[in-house]
């Protein structure tokens, strides 16, 4: 089911048959910016590396491997497995072997629960966050469910207070034997009562709660962990650092900023660095920053046109982000140098990367792949993504929507 804003559809056809998705048309639309230090207004055909996007040497074909009933709201890849949540559901899949398990998710009989961008994993347990449909009941608190990673058996669940102030799951992370979850609401900033809770990873027992008595009165936009500490990104007043044993405040990075969009955080801790996006000073501008957390952490800041909808998506060499206007940007992870940017016909709804490609799903039915080195387009097809997530594990691509479909990347 599509739980995000309805976005425009790319109008490019597909070729091939029998479960294969094959590139049709030519021209990659890439603008390489490496070496010139800035963006290029036009969308010229890329010429560096790889050749023409329409050529057979560059073509990427997707061959359907398996499909299953559960859809995808948000997906995560850990140790070769894909974990995802959906409307009233959770599941795990092997990248080439299909669904390992799926579980129904309700809380005290309430059966209108959307998957949230909240995920934590460690040892043999995985935790997902959910938000109740506020149009059905606006007072119910958001809730988190933990499952055995091998069997899918539910181990424990936790719910935020049913007070109308905590009906939105804003994140989850794990530090040692503590699962940390965060909750807020859809209300105005001045009405927020931010909540961060530390839970025993094995039993779900509450170890501590940190609330508005310690945190700023604003939205919780991000939670992550690094070096045994919990990092909580707020709408204002920077990033708060908490002790995972007690929930007490240990440090505040006032100048750091992590924003979020509808249902999705715009921050990611990768290695020794927190990568974060936020609105720029102008109406149609985004600032992408790298904040160092450790000795090997990176520090840089880059600005690009457009209001971010997805990202930063970070791997060992690239940082990628997409915008409402359909721009996709790729930056060097170490330096922040813009390597290339491309444009699609519609808002960017999802991004993931593989060893050779950057995969982009638009907000409705389009899937596009680009060569990660120069932005040359290597695949374009239409699929019923419905604005939901995508995930890449090794040489298999999972697409969300009302059902999940897995394709071999060939």
C-alpha positions as CSV (number, residue, x, y, z in Angstrom):
1,X,0.0,0.0,0.0
2,X,1.2,3.5,-0.7
3,X,1.6,5.5,2.5
4,X,3.4,8.4,1.0
5,X,2.5,11.5,-1.0
6,X,1.2,10.7,-4.5
7,X,3.9,11.8,-7.0
8,X,4.2,12.0,-10.7
9,X,4.9,8.9,-12.9
10,X,7.8,8.5,-15.3
11,X,6.5,8.0,-18.8
12,X,9.1,5.5,-20.2
13,X,8.0,2.1,-21.4
14,X,9.5,-1.3,-20.8
15,X,10.7,-3.9,-23.2
16,X,11.2,-7.7,-22.9
17,X,8.9,-10.3,-21.5
18,X,8.7,-13.3,-19.2
19,X,9.6,-11.4,-16.1
20,X,12.5,-9.4,-17.6
21,X,12.7,-5.6,-17.3
22,X,14.9,-4.2,-20.1
23,X,16.1,-0.7,-20.8
24,X,14.3,1.1,-23.6
25,X,15.3,4.4,-25.1
26,X,18.7,6.1,-25.0
27,X,20.2,9.2,-23.5
28,X,21.3,9.2,-19.8
29,X,20.5,12.8,-18.8
30,X,23.6,12.9,-16.6
31,X,25.6,16.0,-15.8
32,X,29.1,15.3,-14.6
33,X,30.4,17.9,-12.3
34,X,33.6,16.4,-11.1
35,X,36.4,18.8,-11.7
36,X,34.3,22.0,-12.2
37,X,33.2,22.5,-8.6
38,X,29.6,23.4,-9.3
39,X,26.3,22.3,-10.8
40,X,25.4,22.6,-14.5
41,X,22.1,24.1,-15.5
42,X,21.5,21.8,-18.5
43,X,21.0,18.1,-18.6
44,X,23.6,17.1,-21.2
45,X,24.4,13.5,-22.3
46,X,27.2,12.1,-20.2
47,X,30.3,11.1,-22.2
48,X,32.8,9.9,-19.6
49,X,33.1,6.2,-19.1
50,X,30.6,3.5,-20.0
51,X,29.5,4.9,-23.3
52,X,25.9,5.6,-24.4
53,X,23.1,4.6,-22.0
54,X,21.3,3.0,-24.9
55,X,24.2,0.8,-25.9
56,X,24.2,-3.0,-25.2
57,X,27.4,-2.7,-23.2
58,X,25.7,-0.6,-20.6
59,X,22.3,-2.3,-20.5
60,X,21.2,-3.8,-17.2
61,X,18.4,-6.3,-17.2
62,X,16.2,-7.4,-14.3
63,X,14.9,-10.9,-14.3
64,X,12.3,-11.7,-11.7
65,X,13.4,-14.2,-9.1
66,X,10.5,-14.3,-6.7
67,X,7.5,-12.4,-5.4
68,X,5.4,-12.5,-2.3
69,X,2.2,-11.0,-0.8
70,X,3.6,-8.6,1.8
71,X,4.4,-5.1,0.5
72,X,7.1,-2.8,1.6
73,X,6.9,0.5,3.4
74,X,10.5,0.7,4.5
75,X,13.3,-1.8,3.9
76,X,16.8,-2.4,5.4
77,X,19.6,-4.7,4.4
78,X,21.7,-6.4,7.1
79,X,24.2,-9.3,6.6
80,X,22.7,-10.3,3.3
81,X,19.2,-10.3,4.5
82,X,16.4,-7.8,3.8
83,X,14.1,-6.8,6.6
84,X,11.0,-4.7,5.9
85,X,7.8,-3.5,7.4
86,X,4.4,-2.8,5.8
87,X,0.9,-2.0,6.8
88,X,0.2,-4.3,9.8
89,X,3.2,-6.5,8.9
90,X,6.9,-7.3,9.2
91,X,9.0,-9.7,7.1
92,X,12.5,-11.0,6.4
93,X,13.8,-12.2,3.1
94,X,16.9,-13.8,1.7
95,X,18.2,-11.9,-1.2
96,X,17.9,-14.8,-3.6
97,X,15.7,-17.3,-1.7
98,X,12.5,-15.5,-1.0
99,X,10.6,-14.8,2.2
100,X,12.1,-16.3,5.4
101,X,9.2,-15.2,7.6
102,X,6.4,-12.8,7.8
103,X,4.4,-11.6,10.8
104,X,1.2,-9.8,11.4
105,X,1.6,-6.6,13.5
106,X,-1.2,-5.3,15.6
107,X,-1.3,-3.7,19.0
108,X,-4.0,-4.4,21.5
109,X,-6.4,-5.2,18.7
110,X,-5.7,-2.1,16.6
111,X,-5.4,-3.1,13.0
112,X,-4.6,0.2,11.1
113,X,-0.8,0.5,11.5
114,X,1.6,1.9,9.0
115,X,5.3,0.9,8.8
116,X,7.6,3.7,10.0
117,X,11.2,4.5,9.3
118,X,12.4,2.9,12.5
119,X,14.6,-0.1,12.6
120,X,17.2,-1.7,15.0
121,X,19.0,-5.0,14.9
122,X,21.5,-6.9,17.0
123,X,22.3,-10.4,17.9
124,X,19.2,-12.4,17.1
125,X,16.5,-9.8,17.4
126,X,15.2,-7.1,15.1
127,X,12.9,-4.2,16.0
128,X,10.5,-2.3,13.7
129,X,8.5,0.9,14.4
130,X,4.8,1.6,13.5
131,X,2.5,4.5,13.6
132,X,-1.3,4.1,14.1
133,X,-3.5,5.6,11.4
134,X,-4.4,8.9,13.1
135,X,-7.6,9.2,10.9
136,X,-8.9,6.1,12.7
137,X,-7.6,7.0,16.2
138,X,-5.5,10.1,16.8
139,X,-4.7,9.3,20.4
140,X,-3.0,5.9,20.2
141,X,0.7,5.9,20.7
142,X,3.2,4.7,18.2
143,X,4.5,1.2,18.9
144,X,7.6,-1.0,18.3
145,X,7.7,-4.8,17.8
146,X,10.7,-7.0,18.2
147,X,11.1,-10.4,16.4
148,X,13.4,-13.3,16.4
149,X,15.5,-12.9,13.3
150,X,15.5,-16.6,12.5
151,X,11.9,-17.6,13.1
152,X,9.9,-14.3,13.0
153,X,8.4,-15.1,16.4
154,X,7.4,-11.9,18.2
155,X,9.6,-11.5,21.3
156,X,8.2,-8.3,22.8
157,X,6.4,-5.0,22.0
158,X,6.4,-1.5,23.4
159,X,3.9,1.3,22.9
160,X,4.3,5.1,23.5
161,X,1.6,6.8,25.7
162,X,-1.9,7.0,24.3
163,X,-2.1,10.7,24.7
164,X,-2.1,12.1,21.1
165,X,1.4,13.4,21.7
166,X,3.4,10.3,20.7
167,X,1.6,8.7,17.7
168,X,4.5,8.9,15.3
169,X,7.5,6.5,15.4
170,X,10.5,8.6,14.6
171,X,13.4,6.2,14.9
172,X,15.1,3.2,16.6
173,X,18.7,2.1,17.2
174,X,20.5,-0.4,19.3
175,X,23.5,0.1,21.6
176,X,24.9,-3.1,23.2
177,X,21.9,-4.6,25.0
178,X,19.6,-1.6,24.8
179,X,17.1,-0.8,22.1
180,X,16.4,2.9,21.9
181,X,13.2,4.2,20.4
182,X,11.8,7.7,19.8
183,X,8.3,9.1,19.4
184,X,6.6,12.4,18.6
185,X,3.5,13.7,17.0
186,X,2.2,15.4,13.9
187,X,1.3,18.6,15.8
188,X,2.9,22.0,15.8
189,X,6.5,22.3,17.0
190,X,5.5,24.2,20.2
191,X,3.2,21.3,21.1
192,X,5.8,18.6,20.9
193,X,6.7,16.4,23.8
194,X,9.7,14.5,22.5
195,X,10.2,11.0,24.0
196,X,13.3,8.7,23.9
197,X,13.0,5.4,25.6
198,X,15.7,2.8,26.4
199,X,14.5,-0.8,26.4
200,X,16.1,-4.1,27.4
201,X,16.9,-5.8,24.1
202,X,15.9,-9.2,25.4
203,X,12.7,-8.5,27.4
204,X,11.5,-5.1,26.2
205,X,11.5,-3.8,29.8
206,X,11.8,-0.1,30.1
207,X,15.2,0.9,31.5
208,X,14.8,4.7,31.2
209,X,12.8,7.5,29.6
210,X,14.1,10.9,28.5
211,X,11.4,13.5,27.8
212,X,10.7,17.2,27.5
213,X,12.2,17.7,31.0
214,X,15.6,17.1,29.3
215,X,15.1,17.5,25.6
216,X,14.1,20.7,23.7
217,X,10.4,21.2,22.9
218,X,10.6,20.3,19.3
219,X,10.4,17.4,16.9
220,X,12.7,14.3,17.1
221,X,14.1,13.9,13.6
222,X,16.7,11.2,14.0
223,X,18.2,8.7,16.3
224,X,21.4,6.7,15.8
225,X,24.3,5.2,17.7
226,X,28.1,5.5,17.6
227,X,30.8,4.3,20.0
228,X,28.4,3.3,22.7
229,X,26.4,6.6,22.7
230,X,23.0,7.6,21.5
231,X,22.7,10.5,19.0
232,X,19.3,12.2,18.9
233,X,18.7,14.9,16.2
234,X,16.2,17.5,17.0
235,X,14.3,20.0,14.8
236,X,16.1,22.8,16.7
237,X,18.9,22.9,19.3
238,X,21.1,20.5,17.4
239,X,22.0,16.9,18.2
240,X,21.6,15.6,21.8
241,X,24.0,12.8,23.0
242,X,22.6,10.5,25.6
243,X,24.1,7.8,27.8
244,X,22.6,4.4,26.7
245,X,22.6,3.1,30.3
246,X,20.7,5.9,31.9
247,X,19.3,8.2,29.1
248,X,21.0,11.2,30.7
249,X,22.3,14.0,28.5
250,X,26.1,13.9,28.1
251,X,26.7,16.4,25.3
252,X,25.0,18.7,22.8
253,X,26.2,19.6,19.3
254,X,24.2,22.8,18.9
255,X,25.4,23.6,15.4
256,X,24.5,20.2,14.0
257,X,21.3,19.9,12.1
258,X,19.3,16.8,11.0
259,X,15.9,17.2,9.4
260,X,13.3,14.8,8.2
261,X,10.5,14.7,5.6
262,X,7.2,13.0,5.6
263,X,7.9,9.7,7.3
264,X,11.6,9.5,6.6
265,X,14.7,10.8,8.4
266,X,17.3,12.7,6.5
267,X,20.2,11.5,8.5
268,X,22.5,8.4,8.6
269,X,25.5,7.4,10.7
270,X,28.0,5.6,8.5
271,X,31.5,4.8,9.8
272,X,32.8,7.7,11.9
273,X,30.5,10.3,10.4
274,X,26.9,11.5,10.7
275,X,25.6,12.5,7.3
276,X,22.6,14.8,7.4
277,X,20.4,16.9,5.1
278,X,18.4,20.0,5.9
279,X,16.6,22.9,4.2
280,X,18.9,25.6,3.0
281,X,18.6,29.4,3.4
282,X,16.5,29.8,0.2
283,X,13.1,28.2,-0.5
284,X,14.4,25.7,-3.0
285,X,17.7,24.6,-1.5
286,X,19.1,21.7,0.5
287,X,22.3,21.6,2.5
288,X,24.1,18.3,2.9
289,X,26.6,18.0,5.7
290,X,29.1,15.5,7.1
291,X,29.7,15.8,10.8
292,X,32.8,13.9,12.3
293,X,32.0,11.5,15.2
294,X,35.4,9.9,15.5
295,X,39.0,10.3,14.5
296,X,38.3,9.1,10.9
297,X,35.1,11.2,10.6
298,X,34.6,13.4,7.7
299,X,33.6,17.1,7.8
300,X,32.2,18.9,4.8
301,X,29.1,20.8,3.6
302,X,27.6,21.1,0.1
303,X,24.5,22.8,-1.2
304,X,22.2,21.7,-4.0
305,X,19.0,22.9,-5.7
306,X,15.7,21.3,-4.7
307,X,13.9,20.1,-1.6
308,X,15.3,16.8,-0.5
309,X,12.9,13.8,-0.3
310,X,15.3,10.9,0.1
311,X,18.8,10.7,1.5
312,X,21.5,10.9,2.4
313,X,22.0,7.3,1.3
314,X,25.6,6.4,2.2
315,X,28.0,3.6,1.3
316,X,31.8,3.3,1.3
317,X,32.4,5.8,-1.5
318,X,29.1,7.6,-2.4
319,X,26.6,9.8,-0.7
320,X,23.4,10.2,-2.7
321,X,20.2,12.2,-2.3
322,X,17.0,12.9,-4.3
323,X,14.6,15.8,-4.5
324,X,10.9,16.6,-4.9
325,X,11.7,18.0,-8.4
326,X,13.3,14.8,-9.5
327,X,17.0,15.5,-9.2
328,X,19.4,12.9,-8.0
329,X,22.8,13.9,-6.7
330,X,25.9,11.8,-6.1
331,X,28.8,13.1,-3.9
332,X,32.2,11.8,-2.9
333,X,31.8,10.4,0.6
334,X,35.2,11.6,1.8
335,X,35.4,15.1,0.3
336,X,31.8,16.1,-0.5
337,X,32.7,16.8,-4.1
338,X,29.7,16.6,-6.4
339,X,30.4,13.8,-8.9
340,X,27.3,13.9,-11.0
341,X,23.6,14.7,-11.0
342,X,20.7,13.5,-13.1
343,X,17.0,14.3,-13.5
344,X,13.9,12.1,-13.6
345,X,10.3,13.1,-14.5
346,X,8.8,13.0,-11.0
347,X,9.7,13.2,-7.4
348,X,12.4,10.8,-6.1
349,X,10.8,8.3,-3.7
350,X,13.6,5.8,-2.9
351,X,17.3,5.3,-3.5
352,X,19.7,2.4,-2.9
353,X,23.2,1.6,-4.2
354,X,24.9,-1.5,-5.4
355,X,28.5,-2.2,-6.3
356,X,28.1,-0.8,-9.8
357,X,24.9,1.2,-9.8
358,X,22.7,3.8,-8.1
359,X,19.0,2.7,-8.2
360,X,16.2,5.3,-8.0
361,X,12.5,4.7,-7.6
362,X,10.2,7.6,-8.3
363,X,7.1,8.4,-6.3
364,X,4.8,6.2,-8.2
365,X,5.8,3.6,-10.9
366,X,9.3,4.3,-12.3
367,X,12.6,2.6,-11.7
368,X,15.9,3.9,-13.1
369,X,19.5,2.8,-12.6
370,X,22.7,4.8,-13.2
371,X,26.4,3.9,-13.4
372,X,27.7,5.0,-10.0
373,X,30.9,6.4,-11.5
374,X,29.5,9.0,-13.9
375,X,25.7,8.9,-13.8
376,X,25.2,7.2,-17.1
377,X,21.7,5.7,-17.3
378,X,21.8,1.9,-17.6
379,X,18.2,0.9,-16.9
380,X,14.7,2.3,-17.1
381,X,11.4,0.4,-16.5
382,X,8.0,1.0,-15.0
383,X,6.9,-0.9,-11.9
384,X,4.1,-0.4,-9.4
385,X,6.3,1.0,-6.6
386,X,3.6,3.2,-5.2
387,X,6.2,5.5,-3.6
388,X,7.4,2.7,-1.4
389,X,11.0,1.6,-0.7
390,X,13.6,-0.4,-2.6
391,X,16.5,-2.4,-1.4
392,X,19.6,-4.0,-3.0
393,X,21.4,-7.0,-1.6
394,X,24.3,-8.4,-3.6
395,X,22.9,-8.9,-7.1
396,X,19.2,-8.9,-6.2
397,X,16.9,-5.9,-6.2
398,X,13.7,-5.8,-4.1
399,X,10.9,-3.5,-5.1
400,X,8.1,-2.4,-2.8
401,X,4.5,-1.7,-3.5
402,X,1.4,-3.7,-2.7
403,X,3.5,-6.8,-3.2
404,X,7.3,-7.4,-3.0
405,X,9.2,-8.5,-6.1
406,X,12.8,-9.6,-6.2
407,X,14.9,-9.4,-9.4
408,X,18.3,-10.6,-10.4
409,X,20.5,-7.8,-11.6
410,X,22.1,-8.9,-14.9
